Amino acid sequence: MFNSCKDSLILEIKNLSKNSQKKYEKASEIIEKALGYSSASGASEISPYKSVRQLTNSSKKMVEKRLLELHNEFITRWLGLSKATGPLKLGGQIYLDPSTGKPLSKAKWKRIKAEIMRAFAYVYGTQEDKIVKTALSLGRILAKTPIGQAVRSGLGSLKPGAGIRQLDTDPLYRAAIQFADEKAAENMVDLMQHQYKKIHDTVINAQINRLGPRQLERDLFYKFGEMNRDWRMVAETEIGNNVNNAQLITELAKPRPEGDYVYMEGISGPNACSWCASDVNGVVVILLDTPPPGGGDQLVVDGKTFTVIWPGKNNVGRRRADWWVAAGTQHPHCQCSWIRYTPGYEKYRTLLDDAIAAAAEETRKEIIPEFLG
């Protein structure tokens, strides 16, 4: 039996047998397809570029650190259960005793919300430029770097921050920055509102059920773990999306005979979802700077039909049944990328595939702390 609400889906299984197990596995497969994620791998998708992985990890680690600081402040300032204090202050003592079941007034929640949103601005404040301008600059650099060097080079040696101002010299980059900034800003607002609601609902639930401060402390810890995973999804998806779009813009600017099309081949890692594995990986598409005439995303060349991508083409707001091949990331957590499809490109494709495989092996050896979940 499925129960759903806006933010969750609950699957209740009773009297599990071999026959019902098959139904459960089928239902799980449907859910995975809808989410665009494969639980069989148990891992996020992986970029072939070391620098992209480092940029994503630096954002995730910074947010994780700050969320842990914020969690500790909640325990100290709200519950009075710890003597530890951090750099983040929530504007005075706010003490809650869930065991009384006493509700907080609207005025008190208004004050608490203001403090939480201010705290979130501290947690996420430096990340927007990182997932937009730094990622776009990095994508531009990677597209101009030989593949062998690009997959091995770290973020420090490529120095994407130094090249951010150069993005403004090209109209396509300026448009990419504008759209990415607007999307990132909207993502931040949605994320903070969603995460405030998690905290609000957790506190209300503790008060209604008189769970006691210790249980509320544990519940908040798990909620902060969820909030950390929320950011991991944003960082992975948006950094990958902006790196891809910058690479494609750079490819369009490279010299080629007049009238020739730019062909690209999709690359997906071993943890890619079934959609990416079939619709992106190894699929050759045509890259244009704008959508093809007449709408749609198909173009016939020499009697053969190709899918067309262009910088900014995405699946935002589309149901999975209506997905098309995006230029950036295909779905949340996606790390698919593109390579120029030209004679002799196969050896470079192999380099990218090998880099993904090596990174996947390193990732499997990592120990994930409980807070990351």
Phi, psi and omega in degrees: 000134179254134170238131183231152170219188186301319189248000184211162177223122183250127178251117180258125183243126179234144175051057183294126176230181180298320180291314180290333178298321178297321178294320179297315180297322178294317179297320179297321179297319179297317180297316180300317180296321180294326181274345182072034183217141181254116178285345180298324181281329181066020184214156176289161174289162191231134176280146177286346187262123179303319182296322178294317178297321180292319178298315180296315181295323180295321177292315181296319182291322179296316180293320178302314180300314183288326177293324177295320176298316180295319178300316180297324177293323177297316181295321182285307190279326184270318189253341180065029184262354184220148176269353182289141175229151179236188183287346184266124180248141184256023171078041175109172184284123173237105185252129180242137174239091184301334185295341178279337183071014182283122182286156176271145180286164177299321180298318179294318179293326178298317178294316181298317181297319179300319179292320180295316181294325176295321178295319179295325176299324175293317183294314189255359190303325184265002189270336185298313178297325182294316183278348179253283189291317179296319180294318178296318178296319178297317178300320178298316180295315181299323181292339180259002182255137176307140188307313181303319179285323183297319183287334184266334188289137177275171183298323182296321182284333180276334175049061181296333181298329181288340184257010184297319183296335180290342181295333184285352183278349183240129181302323180294321177294318179300318178295320180298318179297316182298312180294318181294321178298315180296318180294317180296317180298317178295319177300319181297314180298312180299317182297313183294320177296317181296320183284327173300318181297324178299316179294313180303309183294326179295317179293315180299316180299319179296321180290315181298318184265003179048056186282339181092153184301320183297317179293322177297321177300315179295317181297320178295323178301314179294322179294322178292329173296319176297319180296323177295319178293326175303314181291323178304319179296315180298313183297311181298314186290311187285323177295314177299319180297313183287325175299313179301311183297321178294322177297318181291321177299318179294322178298320180296332183276349182288145181298142175202156178303141181302133179091347179283144176270156173263119179256137179232150175242137181282146179230125177236150180276177181294340179265010183296149177291167184296328180294312180295322181298327183262329187255349181239307186299120179078002180272131180266127181234167175257133179260121175241163178276343178218165177302151180294154179302143176088000180083180182075189180220035179240146179216133179261123179231121181053042176080001181246136181269128178242146168285143181249136170240158177211153181306127180100344179298128187212177179249016181298126179083357179267140171291155182302325180296339182252011179302145167233172183288114183274161178281321180267232176280149184275331186196171177306137181075356182295142177228023177298150180221182184230152174227143180297127182268097181223165178305130180085005183291343188303323181293329178285324175300318178298320178300317180293316179298318179295321180295320178296316181297318179295319179293323179296322179293320177296318182296322181295337182274348182287144175264123183267118179300159183300324182297328180285324176068000000 
